[in-house]
Amino acid sequence: MVDTSKVIECPCGVILEGKGDDAVVVKAQEHAREVHEMELTSEQALAMARPA
């Protein structure tokens, strides 16, 4: 089975991980909204993602 986990490291130091693109994008968008009071597009989140 292929591991499709993705990781995004926020500039603030928080590390977000999800199983696949959709999961990590949702986590990144929630983090951006709740912690930084900003909206993050799917494209912006995926540009920061890397394989876990």
Backbone atoms as SQL, in Angstrom:
CREATE TABLE atoms (id INTEGER PRIMARY KEY, chain TEXT, resi INTEGER, resn TEXT, atom TEXT, x REAL, y REAL, z REAL);
INSERT INTO atoms VALUES
  (1, 'A', 1, 'MET', 'N', 0.843, -1.183, 0.000),
  (2, 'A', 1, 'MET', 'CA', 0.000, 0.000, 0.000),
  (3, 'A', 1, 'MET', 'C', 0.889, 1.248, 0.000),
  (4, 'A', 2, 'VAL', 'N', 0.544, 2.212, -0.803),
  (5, 'A', 2, 'VAL', 'CA', 1.316, 3.442, -0.923),
  (6, 'A', 2, 'VAL', 'C', 0.841, 4.443, 0.122),
  (7, 'A', 3, 'ASP', 'N', 1.798, 5.027, 0.841),
  (8, 'A', 3, 'ASP', 'CA', 1.462, 6.047, 1.838),
  (9, 'A', 3, 'ASP', 'C', 1.350, 7.388, 1.128),
  (10, 'A', 4, 'THR', 'N', 0.162, 7.979, 1.177),
  (11, 'A', 4, 'THR', 'CA', -0.071, 9.257, 0.502),
  (12, 'A', 4, 'THR', 'C', -0.117, 10.414, 1.486),
  (13, 'A', 5, 'SER', 'N', 0.420, 10.211, 2.676),
  (14, 'A', 5, 'SER', 'CA', 0.405, 11.269, 3.682),
  (15, 'A', 5, 'SER', 'C', 1.174, 12.487, 3.191),
  (16, 'A', 6, 'LYS', 'N', 0.645, 13.656, 3.532),
  (17, 'A', 6, 'LYS', 'CA', 1.287, 14.918, 3.172),
  (18, 'A', 6, 'LYS', 'C', 1.507, 15.721, 4.442),
  (19, 'A', 7, 'VAL', 'N', 2.536, 16.566, 4.412),
  (20, 'A', 7, 'VAL', 'CA', 2.882, 17.410, 5.549),
  (21, 'A', 7, 'VAL', 'C', 3.005, 18.847, 5.071),
  (22, 'A', 8, 'ILE', 'N', 2.492, 19.759, 5.887),
  (23, 'A', 8, 'ILE', 'CA', 2.697, 21.189, 5.663),
  (24, 'A', 8, 'ILE', 'C', 3.292, 21.746, 6.943),
  (25, 'A', 9, 'GLU', 'N', 4.426, 22.434, 6.815),
  (26, 'A', 9, 'GLU', 'CA', 5.011, 23.115, 7.965),
  (27, 'A', 9, 'GLU', 'C', 4.700, 24.596, 7.829),
  (28, 'A', 10, 'CYS', 'N', 3.865, 25.094, 8.719),
  (29, 'A', 10, 'CYS', 'CA', 3.487, 26.505, 8.710),
  (30, 'A', 10, 'CYS', 'C', 4.701, 27.344, 9.116),
  (31, 'A', 11, 'PRO', 'N', 4.833, 28.533, 8.562),
  (32, 'A', 11, 'PRO', 'CA', 5.926, 29.418, 8.977),
  (33, 'A', 11, 'PRO', 'C', 5.951, 29.684, 10.490),
  (34, 'A', 12, 'CYS', 'N', 4.805, 29.510, 11.171),
  (35, 'A', 12, 'CYS', 'CA', 4.767, 29.725, 12.620),
  (36, 'A', 12, 'CYS', 'C', 5.343, 28.544, 13.391),
  (37, 'A', 13, 'GLY', 'N', 5.644, 27.443, 12.676),
  (38, 'A', 13, 'GLY', 'CA', 6.251, 26.291, 13.315),
  (39, 'A', 13, 'GLY', 'C', 5.332, 25.100, 13.501),
  (40, 'A', 14, 'VAL', 'N', 4.042, 25.275, 13.300),
  (41, 'A', 14, 'VAL', 'CA', 3.090, 24.177, 13.443),
  (42, 'A', 14, 'VAL', 'C', 3.242, 23.231, 12.257),
  (43, 'A', 15, 'ILE', 'N', 3.230, 21.931, 12.540),
  (44, 'A', 15, 'ILE', 'CA', 3.312, 20.921, 11.486),
  (45, 'A', 15, 'ILE', 'C', 1.951, 20.251, 11.363),
  (46, 'A', 16, 'LEU', 'N', 1.420, 20.273, 10.146),
  (47, 'A', 16, 'LEU', 'CA', 0.109, 19.698, 9.859),
  (48, 'A', 16, 'LEU', 'C', 0.307, 18.491, 8.960),
  (49, 'A', 17, 'GLU', 'N', -0.351, 17.384, 9.290),
  (50, 'A', 17, 'GLU', 'CA', -0.214, 16.172, 8.486),
  (51, 'A', 17, 'GLU', 'C', -1.587, 15.599, 8.199),
  (52, 'A', 18, 'GLY', 'N', -1.754, 15.080, 6.992),
  (53, 'A', 18, 'GLY', 'CA', -3.009, 14.461, 6.612),
  (54, 'A', 18, 'GLY', 'C', -2.781, 13.346, 5.619),
  (55, 'A', 19, 'LYS', 'N', -3.740, 12.441, 5.555),
  (56, 'A', 19, 'LYS', 'CA', -3.684, 11.334, 4.593),
  (57, 'A', 19, 'LYS', 'C', -4.204, 11.828, 3.259),
  (58, 'A', 20, 'GLY', 'N', -3.315, 12.267, 2.400),
  (59, 'A', 20, 'GLY', 'CA', -3.698, 12.737, 1.074),
  (60, 'A', 20, 'GLY', 'C', -3.881, 14.239, 1.023),
  (61, 'A', 21, 'ASP', 'N', -4.032, 14.729, -0.206),
  (62, 'A', 21, 'ASP', 'CA', -4.134, 16.167, -0.446),
  (63, 'A', 21, 'ASP', 'C', -5.313, 16.803, 0.280),
  (64, 'A', 22, 'ASP', 'N', -6.496, 16.207, 0.139),
  (65, 'A', 22, 'ASP', 'CA', -7.699, 16.819, 0.714),
  (66, 'A', 22, 'ASP', 'C', -7.585, 16.998, 2.221),
  (67, 'A', 23, 'ALA', 'N', -7.094, 15.985, 2.908),
  (68, 'A', 23, 'ALA', 'CA', -7.007, 16.042, 4.370),
  (69, 'A', 23, 'ALA', 'C', -6.040, 17.117, 4.838),
  (70, 'A', 24, 'VAL', 'N', -4.881, 17.200, 4.206),
  (71, 'A', 24, 'VAL', 'CA', -3.897, 18.194, 4.647),
  (72, 'A', 24, 'VAL', 'C', -4.348, 19.605, 4.277),
  (73, 'A', 25, 'VAL', 'N', -5.046, 19.757, 3.161),
  (74, 'A', 25, 'VAL', 'CA', -5.566, 21.080, 2.773),
  (75, 'A', 25, 'VAL', 'C', -6.584, 21.558, 3.797),
  (76, 'A', 26, 'VAL', 'N', -7.500, 20.694, 4.208),
  (77, 'A', 26, 'VAL', 'CA', -8.509, 21.074, 5.203),
  (78, 'A', 26, 'VAL', 'C', -7.839, 21.495, 6.506),
  (79, 'A', 27, 'LYS', 'N', -6.856, 20.733, 6.960),
  (80, 'A', 27, 'LYS', 'CA', -6.150, 21.079, 8.200),
  (81, 'A', 27, 'LYS', 'C', -5.431, 22.417, 8.074),
  (82, 'A', 28, 'ALA', 'N', -4.791, 22.641, 6.931),
  (83, 'A', 28, 'ALA', 'CA', -4.073, 23.901, 6.721),
  (84, 'A', 28, 'ALA', 'C', -5.034, 25.079, 6.678),
  (85, 'A', 29, 'GLN', 'N', -6.166, 24.908, 6.011),
  (86, 'A', 29, 'GLN', 'CA', -7.148, 25.991, 5.933),
  (87, 'A', 29, 'GLN', 'C', -7.730, 26.302, 7.307),
  (88, 'A', 30, 'GLU', 'N', -8.028, 25.273, 8.094),
  (89, 'A', 30, 'GLU', 'CA', -8.543, 25.491, 9.451),
  (90, 'A', 30, 'GLU', 'C', -7.506, 26.206, 10.307),
  (91, 'A', 31, 'HIS', 'N', -6.259, 25.777, 10.232),
  (92, 'A', 31, 'HIS', 'CA', -5.180, 26.404, 11.004),
  (93, 'A', 31, 'HIS', 'C', -5.024, 27.871, 10.607),
  (94, 'A', 32, 'ALA', 'N', -4.993, 28.141, 9.311),
  (95, 'A', 32, 'ALA', 'CA', -4.826, 29.517, 8.832),
  (96, 'A', 32, 'ALA', 'C', -5.965, 30.405, 9.322),
  (97, 'A', 33, 'ARG', 'N', -7.179, 29.883, 9.265),
  (98, 'A', 33, 'ARG', 'CA', -8.356, 30.657, 9.664),
  (99, 'A', 33, 'ARG', 'C', -8.370, 30.895, 11.176),
  (100, 'A', 34, 'GLU', 'N', -8.156, 29.826, 11.955),
  (101, 'A', 34, 'GLU', 'CA', -8.295, 29.911, 13.408),
  (102, 'A', 34, 'GLU', 'C', -7.119, 30.603, 14.091),
  (103, 'A', 35, 'VAL', 'N', -5.912, 30.377, 13.612),
  (104, 'A', 35, 'VAL', 'CA', -4.722, 30.899, 14.281),
  (105, 'A', 35, 'VAL', 'C', -4.256, 32.223, 13.685),
  (106, 'A', 36, 'HIS', 'N', -4.316, 32.321, 12.361),
  (107, 'A', 36, 'HIS', 'CA', -3.757, 33.492, 11.686),
  (108, 'A', 36, 'HIS', 'C', -4.816, 34.436, 11.123),
  (109, 'A', 37, 'GLU', 'N', -6.100, 34.071, 11.291),
  (110, 'A', 37, 'GLU', 'CA', -7.217, 34.892, 10.801),
  (111, 'A', 37, 'GLU', 'C', -7.047, 35.249, 9.326),
  (112, 'A', 38, 'MET', 'N', -6.707, 34.227, 8.519),
  (113, 'A', 38, 'MET', 'CA', -6.556, 34.432, 7.079),
  (114, 'A', 38, 'MET', 'C', -7.153, 33.245, 6.336),
  (115, 'A', 39, 'GLU', 'N', -7.520, 33.479, 5.099),
  (116, 'A', 39, 'GLU', 'CA', -8.044, 32.418, 4.248),
  (117, 'A', 39, 'GLU', 'C', -6.919, 31.880, 3.377),
  (118, 'A', 40, 'LEU', 'N', -6.843, 30.584, 3.263),
  (119, 'A', 40, 'LEU', 'CA', -5.825, 29.910, 2.473),
  (120, 'A', 40, 'LEU', 'C', -6.539, 29.109, 1.391),
  (121, 'A', 41, 'THR', 'N', -6.153, 29.298, 0.142),
  (122, 'A', 41, 'THR', 'CA', -6.768, 28.528, -0.939),
  (123, 'A', 41, 'THR', 'C', -6.167, 27.125, -0.973),
  (124, 'A', 42, 'SER', 'N', -6.861, 26.231, -1.635),
  (125, 'A', 42, 'SER', 'CA', -6.340, 24.873, -1.807),
  (126, 'A', 42, 'SER', 'C', -4.996, 24.904, -2.515),
  (127, 'A', 43, 'GLU', 'N', -4.888, 25.755, -3.523),
  (128, 'A', 43, 'GLU', 'CA', -3.649, 25.859, -4.286),
  (129, 'A', 43, 'GLU', 'C', -2.492, 26.340, -3.413),
  (130, 'A', 44, 'GLN', 'N', -2.763, 27.316, -2.548),
  (131, 'A', 44, 'GLN', 'CA', -1.719, 27.818, -1.651),
  (132, 'A', 44, 'GLN', 'C', -1.266, 26.721, -0.687),
  (133, 'A', 45, 'ALA', 'N', -2.231, 25.981, -0.145),
  (134, 'A', 45, 'ALA', 'CA', -1.898, 24.911, 0.792),
  (135, 'A', 45, 'ALA', 'C', -1.084, 23.820, 0.100),
  (136, 'A', 46, 'LEU', 'N', -1.512, 23.401, -1.079),
  (137, 'A', 46, 'LEU', 'CA', -0.806, 22.335, -1.788),
  (138, 'A', 46, 'LEU', 'C', 0.596, 22.755, -2.204),
  (139, 'A', 47, 'ALA', 'N', 0.789, 24.041, -2.450),
  (140, 'A', 47, 'ALA', 'CA', 2.121, 24.534, -2.820),
  (141, 'A', 47, 'ALA', 'C', 3.107, 24.372, -1.664),
  (142, 'A', 48, 'MET', 'N', 2.601, 24.329, -0.437),
  (143, 'A', 48, 'MET', 'CA', 3.460, 24.173, 0.743),
  (144, 'A', 48, 'MET', 'C', 3.605, 22.716, 1.170),
  (145, 'A', 49, 'ALA', 'N', 2.791, 21.823, 0.601),
  (146, 'A', 49, 'ALA', 'CA', 2.763, 20.422, 1.032),
  (147, 'A', 49, 'ALA', 'C', 3.937, 19.637, 0.461),
  (148, 'A', 50, 'ARG', 'N', 4.344, 18.640, 1.247),
  (149, 'A', 50, 'ARG', 'CA', 5.378, 17.715, 0.789),
  (150, 'A', 50, 'ARG', 'C', 5.002, 16.324, 1.304),
  (151, 'A', 51, 'PRO', 'N', 5.542, 15.285, 0.689),
  (152, 'A', 51, 'PRO', 'CA', 5.260, 13.932, 1.186),
  (153, 'A', 51, 'PRO', 'C', 5.743, 13.772, 2.622),
  (154, 'A', 52, 'ALA', 'N', 4.991, 13.020, 3.398),
  (155, 'A', 52, 'ALA', 'CA', 5.356, 12.795, 4.808),
  (156, 'A', 52, 'ALA', 'C', 6.481, 11.788, 4.918);
